[in-house]
Amino acid sequence: MLYSVLVDWKKSRRRPSVTTQDLLTIIEEGVENGRITPYLAAYIASEVLGVDAYETGYDDRVRLDEPEREPFVLTA
């Protein structure tokens, strides 16, 4: 859904069907729901607002955060 909203917003900047505030709210909800990472949300917000990505808190460091998993145990 977020992608289609972004595409529609980019296509119709003159007459957006979704306001900038609505789009930012959707992005924020995506972060809260865990559907989008905070650093990606910051990058998208910078595109929407037309500012430098770093002004929104965007950080382009490589992330190696993996969810903790139970160790794999091979049983015979």
PQR file with spaces between the fields and no chain letter, atoms N, CA, C, O and H, PARSE charges and radii, in Angstrom:
ATOM       1  N    MET     1       0.821   -1.186    0.000 -0.4000 1.5000
ATOM       2  CA   MET     1       0.000    0.000    0.000 -0.0000 2.0000
ATOM       3  C    MET     1       0.869    1.254    0.000  0.5500 1.7000
ATOM       4  O    MET     1       0.585    2.208   -0.725 -0.5500 1.4000
ATOM       5  N    LEU     2       1.912    1.255    0.801 -0.4000 1.5000
ATOM       6  CA   LEU     2       2.775    2.428    0.889 -0.0000 2.0000
ATOM       7  C    LEU     2       3.377    2.754   -0.467  0.5500 1.7000
ATOM       8  O    LEU     2       3.448    3.922   -0.847 -0.5500 1.4000
ATOM       9  H    LEU     2       2.143    0.480    1.390  0.4000 1.0000
ATOM      10  N    TYR     3       3.812    1.737   -1.201 -0.4000 1.5000
ATOM      11  CA   TYR     3       4.417    1.970   -2.506 -0.0000 2.0000
ATOM      12  C    TYR     3       3.423    2.628   -3.456  0.5500 1.7000
ATOM      13  O    TYR     3       3.765    3.592   -4.141 -0.5500 1.4000
ATOM      14  H    TYR     3       3.755    0.788   -0.893  0.4000 1.0000
ATOM      15  N    SER     4       2.194    2.114   -3.503 -0.4000 1.5000
ATOM      16  CA   SER     4       1.204    2.685   -4.412 -0.0000 2.0000
ATOM      17  C    SER     4       0.851    4.117   -4.028  0.5500 1.7000
ATOM      18  O    SER     4       0.611    4.952   -4.900 -0.5500 1.4000
ATOM      19  H    SER     4       1.916    1.331   -2.947  0.4000 1.0000
ATOM      20  N    VAL     5       0.819    4.403   -2.740 -0.4000 1.5000
ATOM      21  CA   VAL     5       0.552    5.774   -2.295 -0.0000 2.0000
ATOM      22  C    VAL     5       1.686    6.689   -2.727  0.5500 1.7000
ATOM      23  O    VAL     5       1.445    7.806   -3.185 -0.5500 1.4000
ATOM      24  H    VAL     5       1.015    3.724   -2.032  0.4000 1.0000
ATOM      25  N    LEU     6       2.932    6.218   -2.583 -0.4000 1.5000
ATOM      26  CA   LEU     6       4.080    7.022   -3.006 -0.0000 2.0000
ATOM      27  C    LEU     6       4.053    7.288   -4.501  0.5500 1.7000
ATOM      28  O    LEU     6       4.318    8.408   -4.938 -0.5500 1.4000
ATOM      29  H    LEU     6       3.128    5.311   -2.211  0.4000 1.0000
ATOM      30  N    VAL     7       3.735    6.266   -5.290 -0.4000 1.5000
ATOM      31  CA   VAL     7       3.678    6.430   -6.745 -0.0000 2.0000
ATOM      32  C    VAL     7       2.605    7.439   -7.113  0.5500 1.7000
ATOM      33  O    VAL     7       2.846    8.337   -7.920 -0.5500 1.4000
ATOM      34  H    VAL     7       3.520    5.356   -4.935  0.4000 1.0000
ATOM      35  N    ASP     8       1.419    7.299   -6.524 -0.4000 1.5000
ATOM      36  CA   ASP     8       0.337    8.244   -6.807 -0.0000 2.0000
ATOM      37  C    ASP     8       0.719    9.660   -6.401  0.5500 1.7000
ATOM      38  O    ASP     8       0.427   10.618   -7.116 -0.5500 1.4000
ATOM      39  H    ASP     8       1.224    6.569   -5.868  0.4000 1.0000
ATOM      40  N    TRP     9       1.370    9.787   -5.256 -0.4000 1.5000
ATOM      41  CA   TRP     9       1.771   11.102   -4.769 -0.0000 2.0000
ATOM      42  C    TRP     9       2.782   11.742   -5.706  0.5500 1.7000
ATOM      43  O    TRP     9       2.684   12.933   -6.001 -0.5500 1.4000
ATOM      44  H    TRP     9       1.608    9.008   -4.675  0.4000 1.0000
ATOM      45  N    LYS    10       3.761   10.959   -6.180 -0.4000 1.5000
ATOM      46  CA   LYS    10       4.771   11.499   -7.097 -0.0000 2.0000
ATOM      47  C    LYS    10       4.134   11.925   -8.416  0.5500 1.7000
ATOM      48  O    LYS    10       4.503   12.959   -8.973 -0.5500 1.4000
ATOM      49  H    LYS    10       3.841    9.992   -5.940  0.4000 1.0000
ATOM      50  N    LYS    11       3.175   11.134   -8.926 -0.4000 1.5000
ATOM      51  CA   LYS    11       2.550   11.427  -10.214 -0.0000 2.0000
ATOM      52  C    LYS    11       1.690   12.682  -10.160  0.5500 1.7000
ATOM      53  O    LYS    11       1.615   13.429  -11.135 -0.5500 1.4000
ATOM      54  H    LYS    11       2.876   10.294   -8.473  0.4000 1.0000
ATOM      55  N    SER    12       1.052   12.909   -9.044 -0.4000 1.5000
ATOM      56  CA   SER    12       0.080   14.002   -8.977 -0.0000 2.0000
ATOM      57  C    SER    12       0.488   15.056   -7.962  0.5500 1.7000
ATOM      58  O    SER    12      -0.298   15.419   -7.087 -0.5500 1.4000
ATOM      59  H    SER    12       1.112   12.302   -8.252  0.4000 1.0000
ATOM      60  N    ARG    13       1.694   15.538   -8.073 -0.4000 1.5000
ATOM      61  CA   ARG    13       2.153   16.550   -7.108 -0.0000 2.0000
ATOM      62  C    ARG    13       1.314   17.822   -7.176  0.5500 1.7000
ATOM      63  O    ARG    13       1.193   18.539   -6.183 -0.5500 1.4000
ATOM      64  H    ARG    13       2.333   15.243   -8.784  0.4000 1.0000
ATOM      65  N    ARG    14       0.738   18.103   -8.335 -0.4000 1.5000
ATOM      66  CA   ARG    14      -0.072   19.320   -8.455 -0.0000 2.0000
ATOM      67  C    ARG    14      -1.398   19.176   -7.712  0.5500 1.7000
ATOM      68  O    ARG    14      -1.853   20.106   -7.044 -0.5500 1.4000
ATOM      69  H    ARG    14       0.836   17.520   -9.141  0.4000 1.0000
ATOM      70  N    ARG    15      -2.007   18.006   -7.836 -0.4000 1.5000
ATOM      71  CA   ARG    15      -3.290   17.747   -7.190 -0.0000 2.0000
ATOM      72  C    ARG    15      -3.235   16.394   -6.488  0.5500 1.7000
ATOM      73  O    ARG    15      -3.843   15.434   -6.961 -0.5500 1.4000
ATOM      74  H    ARG    15      -1.638   17.251   -8.379  0.4000 1.0000
ATOM      75  N    PRO    16      -2.529   16.303   -5.389 -0.5600 1.5000
ATOM      76  CA   PRO    16      -2.397   14.998   -4.738  0.2800 2.0000
ATOM      77  C    PRO    16      -3.710   14.527   -4.123  0.5500 1.7000
ATOM      78  O    PRO    16      -4.443   15.305   -3.513 -0.5500 1.4000
ATOM      79  N    SER    17      -3.990   13.241   -4.295 -0.4000 1.5000
ATOM      80  CA   SER    17      -5.178   12.677   -3.658 -0.0000 2.0000
ATOM      81  C    SER    17      -4.895   12.415   -2.180  0.5500 1.7000
ATOM      82  O    SER    17      -5.815   12.325   -1.367 -0.5500 1.4000
ATOM      83  H    SER    17      -3.394   12.609   -4.791  0.4000 1.0000
ATOM      84  N    VAL    18      -3.618   12.296   -1.847 -0.4000 1.5000
ATOM      85  CA   VAL    18      -3.182   12.113   -0.467 -0.0000 2.0000
ATOM      86  C    VAL    18      -2.313   13.315   -0.119  0.5500 1.7000
ATOM      87  O    VAL    18      -1.377   13.641   -0.851 -0.5500 1.4000
ATOM      88  H    VAL    18      -2.871   12.369   -2.508  0.4000 1.0000
ATOM      89  N    THR    19      -2.614   13.963    0.978 -0.4000 1.5000
ATOM      90  CA   THR    19      -1.806   15.117    1.368 -0.0000 2.0000
ATOM      91  C    THR    19      -0.452   14.651    1.887  0.5500 1.7000
ATOM      92  O    THR    19      -0.269   13.482    2.225 -0.5500 1.4000
ATOM      93  H    THR    19      -3.374   13.699    1.572  0.4000 1.0000
ATOM      94  N    THR    20       0.476   15.568    1.944 -0.4000 1.5000
ATOM      95  CA   THR    20       1.801   15.253    2.479 -0.0000 2.0000
ATOM      96  C    THR    20       1.684   14.773    3.915  0.5500 1.7000
ATOM      97  O    THR    20       2.368   13.831    4.313 -0.5500 1.4000
ATOM      98  H    THR    20       0.328   16.518    1.670  0.4000 1.0000
ATOM      99  N    GLN    21       0.829   15.408    4.689 -0.4000 1.5000
ATOM     100  CA   GLN    21       0.637   14.997    6.084 -0.0000 2.0000
ATOM     101  C    GLN    21       0.080   13.580    6.160  0.5500 1.7000
ATOM     102  O    GLN    21       0.506   12.790    7.003 -0.5500 1.4000
ATOM     103  H    GLN    21       0.273   16.173    4.366  0.4000 1.0000
ATOM     104  N    ASP    22      -0.876   13.254    5.278 -0.4000 1.5000
ATOM     105  CA   ASP    22      -1.425   11.899    5.251 -0.0000 2.0000
ATOM     106  C    ASP    22      -0.339   10.879    4.938  0.5500 1.7000
ATOM     107  O    ASP    22      -0.272    9.822    5.564 -0.5500 1.4000
ATOM     108  H    ASP    22      -1.222   13.896    4.593  0.4000 1.0000
ATOM     109  N    LEU    23       0.505   11.198    3.973 -0.4000 1.5000
ATOM     110  CA   LEU    23       1.577   10.292    3.584 -0.0000 2.0000
ATOM     111  C    LEU    23       2.565   10.090    4.726  0.5500 1.7000
ATOM     112  O    LEU    23       2.992    8.965    4.983 -0.5500 1.4000
ATOM     113  H    LEU    23       0.450   12.057    3.464  0.4000 1.0000
ATOM     114  N    LEU    24       2.927   11.161    5.405 -0.4000 1.5000
ATOM     115  CA   LEU    24       3.839   11.040    6.543 -0.0000 2.0000
ATOM     116  C    LEU    24       3.204   10.227    7.676  0.5500 1.7000
ATOM     117  O    LEU    24       3.896    9.485    8.373 -0.5500 1.4000
ATOM     118  H    LEU    24       2.580   12.075    5.196  0.4000 1.0000
ATOM     119  N    THR    25       1.900   10.369    7.855 -0.4000 1.5000
ATOM     120  CA   THR    25       1.193    9.582    8.866 -0.0000 2.0000
ATOM     121  C    THR    25       1.212    8.103    8.509  0.5500 1.7000
ATOM     122  O    THR    25       1.399    7.259    9.386 -0.5500 1.4000
ATOM     123  H    THR    25       1.338   10.972    7.289  0.4000 1.0000
ATOM     124  N    ILE    26       1.020    7.778    7.232 -0.4000 1.5000
ATOM     125  CA   ILE    26       1.074    6.387    6.780 -0.0000 2.0000
ATOM     126  C    ILE    26       2.458    5.805    7.022  0.5500 1.7000
ATOM     127  O    ILE    26       2.588    4.667    7.473 -0.5500 1.4000
ATOM     128  H    ILE    26       0.869    8.464    6.521  0.4000 1.0000
ATOM     129  N    ILE    27       3.489    6.584    6.724 -0.4000 1.5000
ATOM     130  CA   ILE    27       4.864    6.122    6.948 -0.0000 2.0000
ATOM     131  C    ILE    27       5.100    5.879    8.436  0.5500 1.7000
ATOM     132  O    ILE    27       5.698    4.872    8.817 -0.5500 1.4000
ATOM     133  H    ILE    27       3.383    7.509    6.358  0.4000 1.0000
ATOM     134  N    GLU    28       4.631    6.798    9.275 -0.4000 1.5000
ATOM     135  CA   GLU    28       4.806    6.647   10.720 -0.0000 2.0000
ATOM     136  C    GLU    28       4.095    5.396   11.237  0.5500 1.7000
ATOM     137  O    GLU    28       4.634    4.672   12.075 -0.5500 1.4000
ATOM     138  H    GLU    28       4.145    7.615    8.966  0.4000 1.0000
ATOM     139  N    GLU    29       2.891    5.146   10.738 -0.4000 1.5000
ATOM     140  CA   GLU    29       2.166    3.943   11.139 -0.0000 2.0000
ATOM     141  C    GLU    29       2.910    2.687   10.696  0.5500 1.7000
ATOM     142  O    GLU    29       2.918    1.684   11.410 -0.5500 1.4000
ATOM     143  H    GLU    29       2.453    5.734   10.057  0.4000 1.0000
ATOM     144  N    GLY    30       3.530    2.741    9.526 -0.4000 1.5000
ATOM     145  CA   GLY    30       4.314    1.604    9.050 -0.0000 2.0000
ATOM     146  C    GLY    30       5.485    1.298    9.957  0.5500 1.7000
ATOM     147  O    GLY    30       5.816    0.134   10.183 -0.5500 1.4000
ATOM     148  H    GLY    30       3.523    3.556    8.946  0.4000 1.0000
ATOM     149  N    VAL    31       6.114    2.339   10.477 -0.4000 1.5000
ATOM     150  CA   VAL    31       7.227    2.138   11.421 -0.0000 2.0000
ATOM     151  C    VAL    31       6.692    1.531   12.715  0.5500 1.7000
ATOM     152  O    VAL    31       7.278    0.592   13.254 -0.5500 1.4000
ATOM     153  H    VAL    31       5.846    3.285   10.294  0.4000 1.0000
ATOM     154  N    GLU    32       5.585    2.065   13.208 -0.4000 1.5000
ATOM     155  CA   GLU    32       5.006    1.557   14.457 -0.0000 2.0000
ATOM     156  C    GLU    32       4.568    0.104   14.334  0.5500 1.7000
ATOM     157  O    GLU    32       4.658   -0.656   15.298 -0.5500 1.4000
ATOM     158  H    GLU    32       5.109    2.827   12.770  0.4000 1.0000
ATOM     159  N    ASN    33       4.094   -0.286   13.151 -0.4000 1.5000
ATOM     160  CA   ASN    33       3.639   -1.658   12.922 -0.0000 2.0000
ATOM     161  C    ASN    33       4.774   -2.602   12.558  0.5500 1.7000
ATOM     162  O    ASN    33       4.563   -3.809   12.434 -0.5500 1.4000
ATOM     163  H    ASN    33       4.021    0.331   12.367  0.4000 1.0000
ATOM     164  N    GLY    34       5.966   -2.067   12.386 -0.4000 1.5000
ATOM     165  CA   GLY    34       7.102   -2.904   12.030 -0.0000 2.0000
ATOM     166  C    GLY    34       7.159   -3.280   10.562  0.5500 1.7000
ATOM     167  O    GLY    34       7.909   -4.185   10.196 -0.5500 1.4000
ATOM     168  H    GLY    34       6.137   -1.087   12.487  0.4000 1.0000
ATOM     169  N    ARG    35       6.389   -2.614    9.707 -0.4000 1.5000
ATOM     170  CA   ARG    35       6.374   -2.930    8.286 -0.0000 2.0000
ATOM     171  C    ARG    35       7.446   -2.176    7.510  0.5500 1.7000
ATOM     172  O    ARG    35       7.759   -2.527    6.372 -0.5500 1.4000
ATOM     173  H    ARG    35       5.780   -1.879   10.004  0.4000 1.0000
ATOM     174  N    ILE    36       8.006   -1.144    8.123 -0.4000 1.5000
ATOM     175  CA   ILE    36       9.053   -0.363    7.472 -0.0000 2.0000
ATOM     176  C    ILE    36      10.062    0.039    8.548  0.5500 1.7000
ATOM     177  O    ILE    36       9.685    0.361    9.675 -0.5500 1.4000
ATOM     178  H    ILE    36       7.752   -0.858    9.047  0.4000 1.0000
ATOM     179  N    THR    37      11.327    0.017    8.197 -0.4000 1.5000
ATOM     180  CA   THR    37      12.362    0.349    9.172 -0.0000 2.0000
ATOM     181  C    THR    37      12.433    1.862    9.368  0.5500 1.7000
ATOM     182  O    THR    37      12.126    2.622    8.450 -0.5500 1.4000
ATOM     183  H    THR    37      11.634   -0.245    7.282  0.4000 1.0000
ATOM     184  N    PRO    38      12.832    2.294   10.547 -0.5600 1.5000
ATOM     185  CA   PRO    38      12.901    3.733   10.815  0.2800 2.0000
ATOM     186  C    PRO    38      13.832    4.479    9.860  0.5500 1.7000
ATOM     187  O    PRO    38      13.521    5.595    9.446 -0.5500 1.4000
ATOM     188  N    TYR    39      14.967    3.877    9.507 -0.4000 1.5000
ATOM     189  CA   TYR    39      15.886    4.599    8.628 -0.0000 2.0000
ATOM     190  C    TYR    39      15.337    4.701    7.211  0.5500 1.7000
ATOM     191  O    TYR    39      15.598    5.694    6.532 -0.5500 1.4000
ATOM     192  H    TYR    39      15.220    2.970    9.844  0.4000 1.0000
ATOM     193  N    LEU    40      14.584    3.705    6.740 -0.4000 1.5000
ATOM     194  CA   LEU    40      13.958    3.809    5.426 -0.0000 2.0000
ATOM     195  C    LEU    40      12.834    4.842    5.460  0.5500 1.7000
ATOM     196  O    LEU    40      12.652    5.600    4.507 -0.5500 1.4000
ATOM     197  H    LEU    40      14.372    2.898    7.292  0.4000 1.0000
ATOM     198  N    ALA    41      12.092    4.871    6.548 -0.4000 1.5000
ATOM     199  CA   ALA    41      11.034    5.872    6.701 -0.0000 2.0000
ATOM     200  C    ALA    41      11.614    7.280    6.673  0.5500 1.7000
ATOM     201  O    ALA    41      11.025    8.185    6.083 -0.5500 1.4000
ATOM     202  H    ALA    41      12.240    4.255    7.322  0.4000 1.0000
ATOM     203  N    ALA    42      12.763    7.465    7.308 -0.4000 1.5000
ATOM     204  CA   ALA    42      13.415    8.780    7.302 -0.0000 2.0000
ATOM     205  C    ALA    42      13.819    9.171    5.887  0.5500 1.7000
ATOM     206  O    ALA    42      13.692   10.334    5.503 -0.5500 1.4000
ATOM     207  H    ALA    42      13.241    6.729    7.787  0.4000 1.0000
ATOM     208  N    TYR    43      14.305    8.207    5.111 -0.4000 1.5000
ATOM     209  CA   TYR    43      14.698    8.498    3.727 -0.0000 2.0000
ATOM     210  C    TYR    43      13.476    8.872    2.886  0.5500 1.7000
ATOM     211  O    TYR    43      13.510    9.845    2.132 -0.5500 1.4000
ATOM     212  H    TYR    43      14.408    7.262    5.423  0.4000 1.0000
ATOM     213  N    ILE    44      12.406    8.102    3.019 -0.4000 1.5000
ATOM     214  CA   ILE    44      11.189    8.402    2.258 -0.0000 2.0000
ATOM     215  C    ILE    44      10.638    9.766    2.666  0.5500 1.7000
ATOM     216  O    ILE    44      10.205   10.541    1.813 -0.5500 1.4000
ATOM     217  H    ILE    44      12.378    7.312    3.631  0.4000 1.0000
ATOM     218  N    ALA    45      10.652   10.059    3.957 -0.4000 1.5000
ATOM     219  CA   ALA    45      10.165   11.357    4.432 -0.0000 2.0000
ATOM     220  C    ALA    45      10.978   12.492    3.836  0.5500 1.7000
ATOM     221  O    ALA    45      10.428   13.546    3.514 -0.5500 1.4000
ATOM     222  H    ALA    45      11.004    9.429    4.650  0.4000 1.0000
ATOM     223  N    SER    46      12.270   12.292    3.685 -0.4000 1.5000
ATOM     224  CA   SER    46      13.098   13.347    3.091 -0.0000 2.0000
ATOM     225  C    SER    46      12.709   13.591    1.642  0.5500 1.7000
ATOM     226  O    SER    46      12.708   14.733    1.182 -0.5500 1.4000
ATOM     227  H    SER    46      12.716   11.436    3.946  0.4000 1.0000
ATOM     228  N    GLU    47      12.375   12.515    0.911 -0.4000 1.5000
ATOM     229  CA   GLU    47      11.930   12.671   -0.475 -0.0000 2.0000
ATOM     230  C    GLU    47      10.605   13.422   -0.533  0.5500 1.7000
ATOM     231  O    GLU    47      10.412   14.294   -1.380 -0.5500 1.4000
ATOM     232  H    GLU    47      12.376   11.587    1.284  0.4000 1.0000
ATOM     233  N    VAL    48       9.701   13.078    0.366 -0.4000 1.5000
ATOM     234  CA   VAL    48       8.385   13.716    0.396 -0.0000 2.0000
ATOM     235  C    VAL    48       8.505   15.192    0.748  0.5500 1.7000
ATOM     236  O    VAL    48       7.834   16.036    0.154 -0.5500 1.4000
ATOM     237  H    VAL    48       9.858   12.370    1.054  0.4000 1.0000
ATOM     238  N    LEU    49       9.364   15.499    1.716 -0.4000 1.5000
ATOM     239  CA   LEU    49       9.502   16.876    2.187 -0.0000 2.0000
ATOM     240  C    LEU    49      10.459   17.707    1.343  0.5500 1.7000
ATOM     241  O    LEU    49      10.491   18.932    1.458 -0.5500 1.4000
ATOM     242  H    LEU    49       9.910   14.814    2.199  0.4000 1.0000
ATOM     243  N    GLY    50      11.245   17.035    0.488 -0.4000 1.5000
ATOM     244  CA   GLY    50      12.189   17.757   -0.360 -0.0000 2.0000
ATOM     245  C    GLY    50      13.376   18.309    0.402  0.5500 1.7000
ATOM     246  O    GLY    50      13.888   19.378    0.070 -0.5500 1.4000
ATOM     247  H    GLY    50      11.219   16.040    0.395  0.4000 1.0000
ATOM     248  N    VAL    51      13.817   17.586    1.424 -0.4000 1.5000
ATOM     249  CA   VAL    51      14.974   18.013    2.212 -0.0000 2.0000
ATOM     250  C    VAL    51      16.062   16.951    2.121  0.5500 1.7000
ATOM     251  O    VAL    51      15.834   15.850    1.621 -0.5500 1.4000
ATOM     252  H    VAL    51      13.401   16.717    1.693  0.4000 1.0000
ATOM     253  N    ASP    52      17.248   17.298    2.611 -0.4000 1.5000
ATOM     254  CA   ASP    52      18.343   16.347    2.655 -0.0000 2.0000
ATOM     255  C    ASP    52      17.972   15.204    3.594  0.5500 1.7000
ATOM     256  O    ASP    52      17.411   15.428    4.666 -0.5500 1.4000
ATOM     257  H    ASP    52      17.434   18.193    3.017  0.4000 1.0000
ATOM     258  N    ALA    53      18.286   13.993    3.188 -0.4000 1.5000
ATOM     259  CA   ALA    53      17.893   12.815    3.971 -0.0000 2.0000
ATOM     260  C    ALA    53      18.412   12.863    5.398  0.5500 1.7000
ATOM     261  O    ALA    53      17.726   12.427    6.323 -0.5500 1.4000
ATOM     262  H    ALA    53      18.742   13.811    2.317  0.4000 1.0000
ATOM     263  N    TYR    54      19.609   13.386    5.584 -0.4000 1.5000
ATOM     264  CA   TYR    54      20.188   13.417    6.928 -0.0000 2.0000
ATOM     265  C    TYR    54      19.448   14.365    7.866  0.5500 1.7000
ATOM     266  O    TYR    54      19.571   14.251    9.085 -0.5500 1.4000
ATOM     267  H    TYR    54      20.166   13.740    4.832  0.4000 1.0000
ATOM     268  N    GLU    55      18.680   15.299    7.306 -0.4000 1.5000
ATOM     269  CA   GLU    55      17.894   16.214    8.136 -0.0000 2.0000
ATOM     270  C    GLU    55      16.711   15.514    8.802  0.5500 1.7000
ATOM     271  O    GLU    55      16.156   16.023    9.775 -0.5500 1.4000
ATOM     272  H    GLU    55      18.581   15.391    6.315  0.4000 1.0000
ATOM     273  N    THR    56      16.325   14.349    8.280 -0.4000 1.5000
ATOM     274  CA   THR    56      15.195   13.609    8.846 -0.0000 2.0000
ATOM     275  C    THR    56      15.640   12.482    9.759  0.5500 1.7000
ATOM     276  O    THR    56      14.811   11.721   10.258 -0.5500 1.4000
ATOM     277  H    THR    56      16.775   13.936    7.489  0.4000 1.0000
ATOM     278  N    GLY    57      16.932   12.368    9.979 -0.4000 1.5000
ATOM     279  CA   GLY    57      17.428   11.299   10.835 -0.0000 2.0000
ATOM     280  C    GLY    57      17.871   10.074   10.067  0.5500 1.7000
ATOM     281  O    GLY    57      18.186    9.045   10.665 -0.5500 1.4000
ATOM     282  H    GLY    57      17.606   12.986    9.574  0.4000 1.0000
ATOM     283  N    TYR    58      17.900   10.172    8.737 -0.4000 1.5000
ATOM     284  CA   TYR    58      18.323    9.036    7.915 -0.0000 2.0000
ATOM     285  C    TYR    58      19.782    8.710    8.181  0.5500 1.7000
ATOM     286  O    TYR    58      20.616    9.605    8.319 -0.5500 1.4000
ATOM     287  H    TYR    58      17.645   11.008    8.251  0.4000 1.0000
ATOM     288  N    ASP    59      20.076    7.439    8.251 -0.4000 1.5000
ATOM     289  CA   ASP    59      21.430    6.963    8.505 -0.0000 2.0000
ATOM     290  C    ASP    59      21.698    5.833    7.521  0.5500 1.7000
ATOM     291  O    ASP    59      20.984    4.830    7.522 -0.5500 1.4000
ATOM     292  H    ASP    59      19.399    6.712    8.140  0.4000 1.0000
ATOM     293  N    ASP    60      22.714    5.983    6.684 -0.4000 1.5000
ATOM     294  CA   ASP    60      22.943    4.997    5.630 -0.0000 2.0000
ATOM     295  C    ASP    60      23.966    3.924    5.995  0.5500 1.7000
ATOM     296  O    ASP    60      24.526    3.273    5.113 -0.5500 1.4000
ATOM     297  H    ASP    60      23.294    6.798    6.683  0.4000 1.0000
ATOM     298  N    ARG    61      24.209    3.740    7.279 -0.4000 1.5000
ATOM     299  CA   ARG    61      25.123    2.672    7.688 -0.0000 2.0000
ATOM     300  C    ARG    61      24.513    1.312    7.370  0.5500 1.7000
ATOM     301  O    ARG    61      23.296    1.135    7.418 -0.5500 1.4000
ATOM     302  H    ARG    61      23.754    4.269    7.995  0.4000 1.0000
ATOM     303  N    VAL    62      25.363    0.372    7.051 -0.4000 1.5000
ATOM     304  CA   VAL    62      24.909   -0.989    6.792 -0.0000 2.0000
ATOM     305  C    VAL    62      24.428   -1.599    8.099  0.5500 1.7000
ATOM     306  O    VAL    62      25.094   -1.489    9.129 -0.5500 1.4000
ATOM     307  H    VAL    62      26.352    0.515    7.012  0.4000 1.0000
ATOM     308  N    ARG    63      23.287   -2.231    8.052 -0.4000 1.5000
ATOM     309  CA   ARG    63      22.720   -2.839    9.248 -0.0000 2.0000
ATOM     310  C    ARG    63      22.808   -4.348    9.146  0.5500 1.7000
ATOM     311  O    ARG    63      22.409   -4.947    8.148 -0.5500 1.4000
ATOM     312  H    ARG    63      22.746   -2.320    7.216  0.4000 1.0000
ATOM     313  N    LEU    64      23.327   -4.937   10.178 -0.4000 1.5000
ATOM     314  CA   LEU    64      23.468   -6.382   10.211 -0.0000 2.0000
ATOM     315  C    LEU    64      22.632   -6.987   11.331  0.5500 1.7000
ATOM     316  O    LEU    64      22.904   -8.092   11.799 -0.5500 1.4000
ATOM     317  H    LEU    64      23.651   -4.450   10.989  0.4000 1.0000
ATOM     318  N    ASP    65      21.631   -6.263   11.746 -0.4000 1.5000
ATOM     319  CA   ASP    65      20.775   -6.744   12.827 -0.0000 2.0000
ATOM     320  C    ASP    65      19.936   -7.912   12.327  0.5500 1.7000
ATOM     321  O    ASP    65      19.089   -7.752   11.447 -0.5500 1.4000
ATOM     322  H    ASP    65      21.410   -5.365   11.366  0.4000 1.0000
ATOM     323  N    GLU    66      20.171   -9.047   12.878 -0.4000 1.5000
ATOM     324  CA   GLU    66      19.399  -10.240   12.554 -0.0000 2.0000
ATOM     325  C    GLU    66      18.566  -10.583   13.778  0.5500 1.7000
ATOM     326  O    GLU    66      19.029  -10.415   14.906 -0.5500 1.4000
ATOM     327  H    GLU    66      20.859   -9.177   13.592  0.4000 1.0000
ATOM     328  N    PRO    67      17.361  -11.055   13.577 -0.5600 1.5000
ATOM     329  CA   PRO    67      16.579  -11.467   14.738  0.2800 2.0000
ATOM     330  C    PRO    67      17.243  -12.657   15.419  0.5500 1.7000
ATOM     331  O    PRO    67      17.823  -13.528   14.771 -0.5500 1.4000
ATOM     332  N    GLU    68      17.140  -12.666   16.731 -0.4000 1.5000
ATOM     333  CA   GLU    68      17.726  -13.779   17.485 -0.0000 2.0000
ATOM     334  C    GLU    68      16.971  -15.054   17.150  0.5500 1.7000
ATOM     335  O    GLU    68      15.741  -15.085   17.160 -0.5500 1.4000
ATOM     336  H    GLU    68      16.668  -11.959   17.258  0.4000 1.0000
ATOM     337  N    ARG    69      17.717  -16.096   16.857 -0.4000 1.5000
ATOM     338  CA   ARG    69      17.111  -17.384   16.534 -0.0000 2.0000
ATOM     339  C    ARG    69      17.615  -18.433   17.508  0.5500 1.7000
ATOM     340  O    ARG    69      18.700  -18.327   18.080 -0.5500 1.4000
ATOM     341  H    ARG    69      18.717  -16.071   16.849  0.4000 1.0000
ATOM     342  N    GLU    70      16.796  -19.431   17.668 -0.4000 1.5000
ATOM     343  CA   GLU    70      17.215  -20.563   18.483 -0.0000 2.0000
ATOM     344  C    GLU    70      18.323  -21.294   17.730  0.5500 1.7000
ATOM     345  O    GLU    70      18.257  -21.414   16.506 -0.5500 1.4000
ATOM     346  H    GLU    70      15.914  -19.516   17.204  0.4000 1.0000
ATOM     347  N    PRO    71      19.330  -21.779   18.435 -0.5600 1.5000
ATOM     348  CA   PRO    71      20.389  -22.510   17.741  0.2800 2.0000
ATOM     349  C    PRO    71      19.837  -23.778   17.109  0.5500 1.7000
ATOM     350  O    PRO    71      18.996  -24.466   17.686 -0.5500 1.4000
ATOM     351  N    PHE    72      20.323  -24.068   15.929 -0.4000 1.5000
ATOM     352  CA   PHE    72      19.893  -25.264   15.207 -0.0000 2.0000
ATOM     353  C    PHE    72      20.586  -26.471   15.817  0.5500 1.7000
ATOM     354  O    PHE    72      21.812  -26.516   15.918 -0.5500 1.4000
ATOM     355  H    PHE    72      21.007  -23.509   15.460  0.4000 1.0000
ATOM     356  N    VAL    73      19.789  -27.441   16.220 -0.4000 1.5000
ATOM     357  CA   VAL    73      20.349  -28.650   16.824 -0.0000 2.0000
ATOM     358  C    VAL    73      19.936  -29.833   15.966  0.5500 1.7000
ATOM     359  O    VAL    73      18.749  -30.074   15.747 -0.5500 1.4000
ATOM     360  H    VAL    73      18.793  -27.404   16.138  0.4000 1.0000
ATOM     361  N    LEU    74      20.910  -30.552   15.492 -0.4000 1.5000
ATOM     362  CA   LEU    74      20.655  -31.735   14.676 -0.0000 2.0000
ATOM     363  C    LEU    74      20.528  -32.933   15.597  0.5500 1.7000
ATOM     364  O    LEU    74      21.444  -33.252   16.355 -0.5500 1.4000
ATOM     365  H    LEU    74      21.874  -30.356   15.670  0.4000 1.0000
ATOM     366  N    THR    75      19.386  -33.589   15.523 -0.4000 1.5000
ATOM     367  CA   THR    75      19.188  -34.774   16.362 -0.0000 2.0000
ATOM     368  C    THR    75      19.098  -36.000   15.481  0.5500 1.7000
ATOM     369  O    THR    75      18.591  -35.940   14.361 -0.5500 1.4000
ATOM     370  H    THR    75      18.642  -33.330   14.908  0.4000 1.0000
ATOM     371  N    ALA    76      19.591  -37.105   15.992 -0.4000 1.5000
ATOM     372  CA   ALA    76      19.594  -38.346   15.211 -0.0000 2.0000
ATOM     373  C    ALA    76      18.387  -39.185   15.499  0.5500 1.7000
ATOM     374  O    ALA    76      18.233  -40.263   14.926 -0.5500 1.4000
ATOM     375  H    ALA    76      20.003  -37.154   16.902  0.4000 1.0000
